[in-house]
Amino acid sequence: MKRRLSLLVVITCLAPVWAGCDYSTNELPPAAISSTNTESEQVDSSSDAGLINMKPTILESVISLIQTAALKPGGDNFKLAVLKLNTYFEDIPRSQFALQPEVRDYLKAAKLPDQVMAGFERTSFEMPDSRHLEDCMLYHGIATRIGGNGDDLIRVRRVFDWMIRQVQLAPAGSLAAPGLPQAQVRPYDMLLRGMATEAEGGWSERGWLFMSLCRQLGIDVGLLTYQPKDVEVPIPWICAVLLDGKLYLFDPRLGIEIPGPDGKGVATLDDALADPEVLGRLTVSGAPAYRPAHELLAASTTKIGVLIDSSPGYYAPRMLLLEKSLPGKYQTVLYRDPVDQSKRFTKALGTHAGEVAPWPLPLMVETMLFTNGEFVKATQHALFLFRPEFPLLYARVKQLRGELSEAVNDYMTFRFVDKPLLMDKKTPMPEEVQQALDMYSTYFLGLAHLEQDDLGPDQKEHLHRAELFLKATLKVLPAPGPRQPYYYMFRWGAQSNLGRLNESQGELKSAMAYYSENDPTAQHHGNLLRARDLIWNDPFAPLPDPLPSAPLPAVGGPPPMLAR
């Protein structure tokens, strides 16, 4: 029997760590409960020709407001953008804001609450819509810049590789606020903090980010599921990229592409089902056995299912209207037809096809962010250093937008300043905050230089600087542990990136040493697979020298807002 969950059940099942907290409110955000205007309420545009002439200017203003919002936090950018969007679309027939009947039937079959369904068909833009536009514009900039030219699989592989380098894993619970469980976060927030969590029950933050980035390339990505005989509900597995009718496998938990049958390229789901070695070679000494094994996957009682992104903005027809209105230089994917996705995934799955359904996690997160103060507080904990009074936010946003030279300059400025001040240029920076900013900037400087490794004659210099800053990260950061600052976990990202960097430069002994360093996340499994491949290439090479020990943590522990 196929199971579909209501939103309230989804919140219970997908966020079990929140059990015991008081989330008594059942209200949905205003975006979900606004009434839908009838056709008779349509504005008469025949007497307002001036509006038509002003539309390009209005839309340019909206885009400018959204683009500058991140670097001017605390202002009215989003509020003004919403007002202008409603003006821009006030002459559009209300019928164009309605879901297509086939889409409505599909979403109703997924048992989405009526309030959520009404939110999809809302005829006015509200705050969550401006946030959706901001998110998608950032994802589009990253995906097109990193993806570059080439066939779609090459572009997807570049995006995945960038994501694994830039966003490291953090164990579930390690980013929790004092007295609260860790909140699952949307891709925009995980990009800012450079950390994501992959855990049981469909908690796949890297997976969600991968979906969001590939969407901007016009490529569908879903989260595969399987269901053993003794399990009541399907188990989420890894990401599948739909290209030319085939499903290519990428594991955001391990940070690797699933190698093809010959150990090269990217395996498809058909490869994994036909050849036991495709998944069998993913088990490595020193890590738990890879799951699912071929036998378990092939025997899945509900066959193979797919979960697709349920972020509300992608299902709202008003976002399709906005997407079609964007000028060419601002092209951004804002809408995706879930029925079309379902049909394409079902066809690609063929005889293995199970249920293709909305993934509850995105809808749960975006609903909780507008309805639950405790959830918001938990989300903000690991984003404390990105508050607008600190300089980190502005440098990180520039880095994510590809303004790398400016970002590097900003990081260097507040990393090596003698008398640090808050952004008001008057208030002294608290010492514990400056120490944390120093750590963040050191690690992010390494990532920024690493991203500039294709700049022709400057390539070697950028790689050299990337290595210097990543090694400096290991030199200054103690080993992560309970009641220690959460940014100590950047040690694990530095280790992985140094392993990749050394491997690319032919320094294989050092690469193996970094890959073998302790990391309690699933990324360690992926790193061990990389180390094993290096050993197989030269099985008689001498063992690598041990790396220096981590420094001891400071006495007394960090303030609560920075504690792990």
C-alpha positions, 0 to 999 in steps of 0.5 A, spaced: 500 500 500 502 506 497 503 511 503 502 519 502 503 523 508 499 530 510 504 536 512 503 535 519 505 527 519 511 529 515 513 534 520 513 529 525 516 524 521 522 528 517 523 532 523 523 527 529 529 530 533 523 536 534 519 531 538 518 534 545 518 541 543 512 545 543 510 547 536 502 547 538 501 552 532 498 549 526 497 556 522 501 556 515 504 562 513 500 568 510 502 565 503 498 559 504 492 562 506 490 568 502 484 567 498 484 567 491 481 572 487 475 571 482 475 573 475 471 578 476 476 581 481 481 582 475 483 589 474 481 593 468 487 594 464 484 597 458 484 604 462 491 603 464 496 603 458 501 607 462 502 601 466 504 597 460 509 602 458 512 602 465 513 594 466 520 593 464 522 599 469 518 596 474 521 589 473 528 592 473 527 595 479 524 588 482 531 585 480 535 590 483 532 590 489 532 582 490 540 583 488 542 588 493 538 585 499 543 580 501 548 586 501 543 591 505 540 587 510 535 590 514 532 594 509 525 594 505 528 591 499 523 585 499 517 589 502 518 593 496 519 588 491 513 585 493 509 591 492 512 592 485 511 585 483 503 586 485 503 592 481 506 589 475 501 583 475 495 587 477 492 587 469 493 579 468 487 575 468 486 571 475 485 565 471 492 565 469 494 564 477 490 557 477 494 550 477 492 546 471 487 541 472 492 535 472 497 538 476 492 540 481 490 532 481 497 530 482 498 535 488 491 533 491 493 525 490 500 527 494 495 529 500 497 536 501 493 540 506 488 545 503 491 551 505 498 549 502 494 548 495 490 554 496 497 558 497 500 555 490 494 559 487 494 565 490 494 571 486 498 576 490 506 576 491 508 576 498 514 575 502 516 568 501 515 569 493 521 574 494 525 570 498 524 564 492 526 569 487 532 571 491 534 564 492 533 562 485 537 567 482 543 565 487 542 558 485 542 560 477 548 564 478 552 559 481 550 553 476 551 557 470 558 559 472 560 552 475 557 548 470 560 552 464 559 549 457 559 542 455 554 536 455 549 536 460 553 530 464 559 534 464 556 540 467 552 536 472 559 533 474 562 540 475 556 542 479 556 536 484 564 537 485 563 544 487 558 543 492 562 537 495 568 542 496 564 548 498 559 545 503 562 540 508 558 535 512 556 536 519 553 530 523 546 531 525 545 535 532 552 538 531 549 545 529 543 545 534 542 551 538 542 550 546 536 547 548 533 546 541 534 540 536 538 542 529 533 545 524 533 542 517 535 548 512 534 550 505 540 551 500 541 558 501 542 558 508 547 551 507 551 555 502 552 561 507 554 557 513 558 552 508 555 546 512 550 541 511 547 535 514 545 528 511 542 523 515 536 518 516 529 519 514 530 523 508 534 529 511 539 530 505 541 538 505 546 537 500 541 533 496 536 539 496 542 543 494 544 539 488 537 539 486 536 546 486 543 548 482 541 543 477 534 545 476 537 552 474 541 548 468 534 545 466 536 538 469 531 534 473 534 531 480 530 526 484 532 523 491 531 515 489 527 511 494 527 503 496 523 499 500 525 492 504 520 487 505 520 489 513 520 496 512 513 500 512 515 506 508 520 507 502 527 509 505 530 515 501 537 513 498 541 518 493 540 523 488 538 521 481 540 526 475 535 525 469 539 525 462 536 523 456 532 518 459 537 515 464 538 516 471 545 517 473 547 516 480 550 521 485 551 520 492 551 527 496 552 523 503 559 520 501 561 526 496 562 522 490 559 520 483 557 512 483 562 510 478 560 506 472 561 498 471 568 499 469 570 504 475 569 510 470 564 515 469 558 515 472 553 509 473 546 509 472 541 506 476 540 501 470 548 499 471 547 498 479 541 494 478 544 489 472 551 489 475 552 487 483 559 490 483 557 497 481 554 498 489 559 492 491 565 496 490 563 502 495 564 498 501 571 499 504 575 497 510 574 502 515 567 504 514 560 501 515 558 496 509 555 501 503 547 500 503 543 498 500 547 492 497 545 490 490 541 484 493 536 489 497 535 494 492 533 489 486 528 486 491 525 492 493 518 491 494 515 497 492 520 497 486 524 504 486 521 511 487 523 518 486 522 524 491 522 531 487 523 538 490 516 540 494 519 547 495 512 551 494 515 556 489 516 551 484 509 549 484 506 556 484 503 559 477 505 566 479 512 564 479 511 561 472 508 568 470 514 571 473 519 567 470 516 568 463 517 575 464 524 576 466 529 579 461 534 574 457 540 577 462 536 575 468 533 568 466 532 564 472 528 558 473 522 559 478 517 554 476 517 546 475 511 542 473 511 536 478 506 532 473 512 533 467 517 531 472 513 525 475 512 522 467 519 523 466 522 520 472 517 514 471 519 513 464 526 513 466 525 508 471 521 503 466 519 496 469 522 498 476 518 504 477 515 505 484 511 512 486 514 519 484 512 524 489 513 530 492 519 530 497 516 532 504 522 536 507 523 542 502 515 543 504 516 542 511 522 547 512 519 552 508 513 552 512 516 551 519 520 558 517 514 562 517 510 559 522 514 556 528 519 561 532 523 555 535 524 553 528 527 559 526 531 560 532 534 553 531 536 555 524 539 562 526 544 558 531 549 556 526 548 563 522 550 567 528 556 570 525 552 572 518 548 577 522 549 584 518 553 587 524 559 582 522 563 583 515 562 575 514 556 575 510 558 580 505 564 577 503 561 570 503 555 572 498 560 575 494 564 569 494 558 565 492 556 570 487 563 569 483 565 576 485 572 572 488 577 577 488 572 582 492 571 576 496 578 575 498 579 582 499 574 582 504 576 576 508 583 579 508 581 585 510 577 583 517 582 577 518 588 581 519 585 588 521 589 591 528 582 594 531 576 590 528 570 594 528 562 592 527 560 594 520 557 601 523 565 602 524 564 605 531 563 599 535 569 594 537 568 587 535 567 582 541 574 578 542 570 571 541 567 573 535 573 576 532 576 569 533 571 566 530 571 570 524 578 569 523 577 562 523 571 562 518 575 567 513 581 562 513 577 557 511 573 561 506 579 564 503 582 557 501 575 555 498 575 562 494 582 560 491 580 553 490 575 556 486 580 560 481 584 554 479 582 555 472 585 562 471 590 560 466 597 563 468 595 564 475 592 557 476 598 555 480 598 561 484 591 560 486 592 553 488 598 554 492 594 560 496 588 555 497 593 550 500 596 555 504 589 557 507 587 550 508 593 548 512 592 554 516 585 552 518 588 545 520 594 549 524 589 553 528 582 549 529 582 544 534 579 537 533 571 538 534 567 535 540 562 537 544 561 544 547 566 546 542 565 551 537 561 548 531 566 552 526 571 547 529 568 542 524 571 546 518 577 541 520 574 536 516 572 540 510 580 542 510 582 535 510 578 533 504 579 539 500 587 538 501 586 531 499 583 532 493 588 538 492 594 534 493 591 528 489 590 533 483 597 535 483 600 528 484 602 528 491 599 521 492 602 520 499 599 526 502 593 525 499 592 519 502 594 521 509 588 527 508 583 522 506 584 517 512 584 523 517 578 522 522 571 525 520 565 522 523 560 524 517 559 519 511 564 524 507 569 519 511 567 513 507 567 517 500 574 519 502 576 512 504 574 510 497 578 515 494 584 513 498 583 506 496 583 508 489 590 511 490 592 505 493 590 500 488 594 504 483 600 503 486 599 498 492 607 497 493 608 505 495 610 506 502 605 509 507 604 516 508 607 520 514 602 521 519 599 529 519 601 533 525 596 533 531 590 538 532 591 544 537 588 543 544 581 547 544 581 553 548 580 553 556 573 555 558 569 553 552 565 558 547 559 562 548 553 559 547 551 562 540 558 559 538 557 552 541 556 546 538 
